[in-house]
């Protein structure tokens, strides 16, 4: 009998040689709110993806059927290698368990053809978990760091104490990489290590630095670090703290030769200025016990264009708005700038690349401890409520 090898090759996916798919990076938590979260991961081949969600508990994840949340866009399921599943309708301050799934898609020319399924492991490991934020929470613990520039040893040392149930969130305040030259590059530089340490259970909030605006992959930054308002400047409330995250953009004028005529950061910062006018009038901002500003480039201490833009466009609005403290990076040198009634009636703390700011907020005070990679406490700042 003559064997039709071409026909057999066409049947390979059906006979168990179906298109494989592997989870390559993640998952990690983004845009956590009181009623929602976005879970991000990547795969090596195009796939459709979904998340199964279960309430907190000691029962098996498979004790019953769990609701599924799919990645969709305008009513269609998304086929791709970057997966963002946003789950809404959650309860405030509530713990959930989750599992991620991706199923390979290898033919969309006619009838959809799917392959194998990859997932996170809940057989031999406990399911991943997260807790939604809670504006009524009386205390908060978080860590802020910046200017890592791909130094994984420093990242491990500075985030070694970040734990679910102990740390509510982590803030990356810019320049975690030298450039954005590709997906693999920035995962290798810091994000894979963050996932190993905490990011699958403790959410990351990112303030873009000027180095994240550079490189051929920079237009896709927001796809990997989405916010609830779809912008790279945003706000969120967790416990007694209201956070304003600003995007300071590049540090040189838009006309600088380094930007090849592509930069329009002056207009972008003006856009943020208009948003900030409304933000400081919001109920969430005004009712918070503590109000923090996170921005990569500090507004003082430099005569560079980016710093002047931050100073001239943001400080007049923030002055007399009741800001507790501003966290910055960028200069690669620690500096504490005391309040100045003429410019800013709040302190500015510029963090060094090899130190982290460990923050604890209680009903009575907000405490900031600056620690080095050995865990040594270098400074303590306390702001009374």
C-alpha positions, -999 to +999 in steps of 0.1 A: +000+000+000+013+034-009+016+058+020+006+094+015+033+111+037+020+145+029-014+136+043+003+121+074+023+152+080-010+172+078-024+149+105+005+152+129-012+178+151-042+156+155-021+125+164-005+139+195+022+160+179+000+191+184+017+225+184+035+229+217+033+261+238+054+270+268+051+298+293+083+318+290+079+347+314+056+355+343+030+355+355+031+388+373+005+412+388-003+446+374-028+474+379-041+459+412-072+477+425-100+472+450-121+453+424-097+443+397-062+430+387-044+423+355-022+392+352+006+393+326+027+365+311+043+354+278+044+323+257+069+310+231+042+304+205+008+322+196-019+311+220-052+320+236-051+324+273-072+325+304-071+326+342-090+304+366-098+320+399-106+305+433-113+321+467-087+317+494-088+284+512-071+251+519-093+230+496-080+216+464-080+241+435-099+213+417-125+208+444-150+224+420-152+241+387-135+275+389-146+306+368-125+313+338-115+348+327-102+351+291-080+376+273-103+394+249-103+425+227-136+440+214-154+407+220-128+384+204-103+363+222-068+374+216-043+352+199-007+362+207+024+356+227+019+385+252-010+377+275-029+402+297-060+390+315-079+416+334-102+403+361-129+427+373-158+424+398-136+413+427-141+421+464-121+448+482-093+436+504-099+399+495-074+371+489-078+350+458-059+320+443-052+318+406-039+296+378-030+307+343-035+287+310-024+292+274-034+270+245-014+270+213-031+283+182-014+273+149-040+278+122-065+306+118-069+304+080-102+286+082-115+267+113-095+276+143-069+249+150-055+246+186-027+226+201-014+218+236-021+237+268+005+251+292-004+262+327+010+271+360+014+242+384-012+236+411-005+199+414+027+199+433+028+236+443+003+259+460-016+281+437-004+316+432-024+342+451-030+379+455-051+402+477-070+432+462-063+466+476-084+482+503-087+520+508-101+513+543-070+493+554-053+511+583-017+501+575+005+495+544+039+481+537+058+486+505+093+488+490+106+513+464+138+510+444+152+525+412+181+527+387+189+489+389+200+490+352+199+452+350+219+445+382+202+413+393+224+408+424+213+442+437+176+434+429+178+402+448+195+418+478+171+448+479+140+427+475+150+397+496+125+405+523+096+411+500+070+385+509+033+379+503+014+388+534+042+411+546+047+434+517+016+449+500+033+462+468+067+471+452+074+503+432+100+503+404+109+540+401+125+539+367+157+529+349+155+492+357+172+487+323+198+506+302+176+504+271+144+487+259+159+467+230+137+437+231+113+416+252+140+390+262+164+418+271+143+434+298+130+401+312+167+389+315+177+423+330+152+423+359+117+411+354+123+373+355+141+378+388+113+399+401+089+371+392+110+345+410+112+368+441+077+381+445+059+395+414+035+366+409+019+374+443+030+410+452+020+436+426+045+459+409+037+495+402+061+511+377+071+547+372+089+549+338+124+563+338+142+580+309+161+548+300+128+529+295+120+555+267+151+543+247+157+514+224+137+498+196+113+481+220+104+512+240+070+517+223+058+484+238+067+492+274+031+499+284+019+466+270+040+448+296+033+472+324-004+482+320-022+507+343-058+510+351-062+542+331-042+531+302-015+558+308+021+557+321+010+583+346-017+573+370-028+571+406-040+545+430-050+542+467-040+514+490-048+517+527-040+551+541-017+561+512-027+578+479+000+574+453+005+597+423+028+582+397+042+606+371+062+599+340+091+624+338+100+614+303+135+621+289+161+643+306+172+664+276+153+688+252+131+672+226+154+685+199+185+667+212+203+646+185+200+615+207+162+613+201+164+615+163+135+639+161+111+614+177+108+630+211+077+651+222+081+649+259+074+686+266+038+682+253+035+649+271+044+665+304+019+693+298-007+666+292+002+652+326+000+687+341-037+689+331-044+655+345-027+664+378-049+694+383-079+671+385-062+644+404-053+665+434-090+675+437-102+638+438-119+624+468-093+595+471-065+620+472-081+644+496-093+618+521-060+599+523-039+601+555-007+602+534-001+614+498+030+603+479+044+613+446+066+588+426+086+603+397+119+592+383+136+626+375+138+649+406+126+685+401+155+701+419+193+698+421+199+699+383+197+725+355+189+698+329+158+703+308+139+672+321+143+683+357+133+719+349+101+706+332+092+685+363+099+716+385+079+740+364+049+719+355+044+697+385+057+715+416+033+745+414+004+721+415+018+699+443+028+727+465+002+732+492-016+701+481-007+682+513+020+659+498+037+638+525+069+630+505+082+627+469+103+597+459+128+602+430+158+584+414+178+592+383+209+610+398+225+577+411+232+595+443+212+597+476+199+631+486+173+643+510+159+677+501+141+694+529+108+712+523+111+747+507+081+770+510+090+787+477+091+755+456+078+725+475+064+723+510+072+686+513+105+667+514+120+650+483+139+618+488+162+608+459+171+572+463+204+557+452+207+527+428+220+503+455+195+511+483+158+505+488+132+524+506+111+503+529+079+521+539+054+514+566+023+534+570+001+532+601-027+554+614-001+575+634+029+578+611+045+569+578+080+556+583+107+553+555+138+532+561+166+534+535+186+502+535+216+490+515+221+456+498+234+441+530+202+451+548+219+478+568+196+506+579+211+539+566+184+565+573+150+566+589+124+593+582+091+596+600+061+616+590+033+620+615-003+620+605 
